[in-house]
Amino acid sequence: MDMLDILDNKKNSLKLLQDERKGTSSAKLIQCPQCGSEYDSKMWKKRHRICPDCGYYMAMTPKERIRLIADESSFAPMFEKMESLDPLSFPGYRQKLTSLKEKTKHRDAITCGTASIGGIKVCIGILDHRFFMGSMGTVVGEQIASLTEYAMDNKLPLIIFCLSGGARMQEGMFSLMQMAKTSAAVEKFKNNGGLYISVLCHPTTGGVSASFAFLGDIILAEPGALIGFAGPRVIEDTIGQELPEGFQRAESQEKNGMIDKIVERQDLRDVLYKIIKMHAR
């Protein structure tokens, strides 16, 4: 093989790598927030939105999470007609709600329903990062409480994917009241023998972390997820000290006993199935 052949082979290899990264179709390029690598949207979906280069976990939509864990075509949505009002006449809130409804095709920051995992029926609630960063207003609180009551009445396991910046400031005290409401509903469910599995995603903070997110019988988390009440910058500004590396990340929370297990996305369906099957027995 002469030098020209070697150069041609290198060019072909480079082109194949570029085709894999950028795609040969007109698919939208998405950049990893952590390492900057670019792949087309089809590649991200194929890899469950995990960066192949650095392992960063990007947020998933409720529909993607349902596909990840539930049996095909088994999901039946609930409470779809609930939508937020504007109890405080907060400036710009109504307009923002309208915009997000059009963008996400959802009425608020949560998707609830029933589905089956390996043939076992469960109740599922999924917070949506695209809708006010998954913040908990009156609709999120009411849907979680209603889903929990339905799971209790029908003796079904409850799984909630938590991903939130906390309470929704545009609804003020009405939002904060949801912490007590969801916590009471979950506690009643557990006291009646219900199984509640909480899956903490990046980030899980504020009023959500201080209520139903940390009340699971079993608490799972995605790798690298930020989990806590206040964010690291707020804590550093408050105490005037630098925080240790990895503070509030899932790995640190697991080490300190705050969560039970970190689970990779590709393993989550199997882990959930084993848990709910053991509980069913």
N, C-alpha and C positions, 0 to 999 in steps of 0.2 A: 504493500500500500504506500503510494507516494504522498508527499506533503499536501497536494491539492485535495486528495481523497480525505485526508485527516481533517482538513479545514472544512470540507463539505459536510462531513459527519458531525462536526462540532456545531455548524450552523443549523443543521437539521434538528439536533438535540435541543439547541436553544429555542428554536421555533416551537417544538413540541411543548417545552416548559412554559413558554409564553402563551400558547394556546390553552393550556390547562389553567393558567392563572387568570387570563383575561377572557377566555371563552371565544369560540368562533362565531357565536350568534350575537344578536344585538342586545343580549341580556345586560342589565344594569350592573356596573362595577360597584362593589362595596368594599370599603377600606376597613381593616381591623383597627379599632381605636387604640390598641395596645402596641402593636409592632408596625402598623402601617402597610402590611401586605394587602394586595388587592386581588380579589377573585370575583367572578361574576356571580349573580344572585343564585343561579342554579347550583353552583358549587357549594355555597353557604347552606342552602336547603338540604343538599345531599349529605352534608357533614353535620347536620343538626345545629347549624350556626356556631360551630366551634372552629376557631382558626387553626388550620393545619400547621402553621409555622410556630406559633407561640402558645397554642392551647387556650386562648382567651374565649370565654363564653359570652356570646352576644345574646341579647334578650330575644325571646321567642314570642310570637303572637299566641293568643289562646287556641286558635285553630291548629297551629303547629304543635302545641303541647298535647292537644287531644290526639292528634295523629301519632304522636310519639308513644303514648302509653295505652290508649284505648283500642279495643277490638274494632275492626273496620266497620263503619256505618252504625256503630252502636250508640253514639252520643245523641241524647235527646235534650235540647235546651229548655230552660225554665226561666220564668220571671222576665222574659224579654221586653215586656211593655213598661217596666219600671223605668222612670227617668227623673233626673234631678230637677228641682225647681230652683228658685233664687231667693231663699228666705230672708237674706240680708240686703237684697237689692245691691249686691256688690258690683262696683263699676266694671263693665266689660264681661261679666261672668256669663250672661245669657248668650252673648255673641260667641264667646269661646266655646261654650257647650255646643252650640249649633255647628261651629267649624269642626270640632272633634268628632261629632256624630257623623258628619259627612265624610270625614277622612277615614275613620276606623270602621264605619258601618255598624257601630255598636252605640247603645244609648248611654252607657257609662263604663266605668273602669273595671268591670267584672263580667265574667261569663260563667253561668252556673248551669248544671244539668245532671242527668244520670248517664252512665255508660257502663260498659262491662270490660273487665280486664281478665283475660283468660277465661271468659265465661262467667265471672263473678260480678254481679251488679254492684255499682258504687255510686256515691254522689261526689261530684267534682265541682270545685270553685277555682277560677283562675283570674288573678288580677292582671290587668293589661297596662303595660308601661306606656303605651301610646296615648292614654287618656289621663291627662293630668298626672303623669308619672305614677299611675296606679294608686293615687291618693284615695283615702277613705272618706267619702261623704255619706249622706243619708241613704243613698241607693245602695252603695257597697255594703254598708252595715245591715240594712234591711234584707238584702239578698243573702248574705252570709247567715243571718239569724234564721231566715225562712228555709234555707237549704239545710241547715243543721236540724231544725224541727222536722223537716221531711225525712231526713236520714234517721232520726230517732223513731218517728212513727212507723217507718217501714223497715226498721232494723237493718240499715245499710251502713257500710263503712263510709267515712267522710274523708276526702282528700282535698286540701286547699293549697294551691300554689301561691305563695306570698311574694310579691314584688311591689314595693311601694316606697314612696317618699314620706309616708305618714298620713296624718289627718289633712283634710282639705280646708285650707285657710279661708276660702271663699264662702264656706258655710259656717264658720266660726264655732260657737258652742254646740250647734246641731251636729257638727262633725265629731266633736270630742265625745258627745253622748254615745256614739256608736262603739266606742271602746268598751263601755260598760255593757251595752246591749249584746255585742258579739261574745264577750267573755262569759256573760251569764248563760247565753244559749249553748255555748260549747261545754261549760261545766255541767249543765243539766243533762246534755247528751251523754257525756262521759259517765255521770253518776247513774245513768240508766243502762250502762253496759255497752255504750257505743264506742267504736274504734275511730279515733281521729288521727290522721297522719298529716303533718304539716311539712311542706316542702319549701324551704327558704331559698329564694333566688336573689340575684344581684339587682338592686339593693333591697334589703328588708330593714326599714328603719322607722323611727317616729312612733306614732300612735298604733300602727299595725304591729310593730315588734313588741309594743307594750301591752298588747291585748291578745287577739286570737292566734297570732303567729307562733308564740312561744307556749301555747297551751296544749300542743299535740301530745298524745300518748307516746308517739314516736315522732321525732323531729329529724328530718333529712335536710341536706343542703347540697347545692351545686358547688363545685370547686371554685374557689376564689371569690365567692359572693361576699359583699359587704353586709354585715349583720350587726345591728346595734340600735341604740335609741338616737342619740345625736351623732352627727357626722364627725369624722376625725378633725376637720378644720375647726369646727365649733369647740370641740374638747380642747384642742391645743390653745385656742385663743382664751378659753376659760381658765385653764390651769397654768398657762404660760410655760408649758414644757413640750418638747417634741415627743411624740408617741413612738413606741417601738415598732420596728418593721413588721408588717403583717397584722397589726392591731385591728381587731374587729373583723378580720377575714374569717371565712368558714373554717380554715385549717386551725386558726388560733382558738376559735369557739369550740371546735371539736376537742382540741387538746385540753381545754379548761372545763369540759363537761357540759357545755351549754347546748350542744346538739349531739345526736346519737351517731350519725354516720354521714359522711360525704359520699355522694353517689354520682358517678359519671352519667351523662345523659343517655348514652347507649345502653346502660345497665338499669335505668330507672324502672322501666316496665317490669323486668324480671324481679327486681327487689320489691316493688309494690305488690306484685302478684303473690310472692312468697309470704309477705306479711299478712295480707288479707286472707290468704288461704289458711294460714295457721290460726288466725282469729276465728274464721268460720268453723273450724273444727272444735 
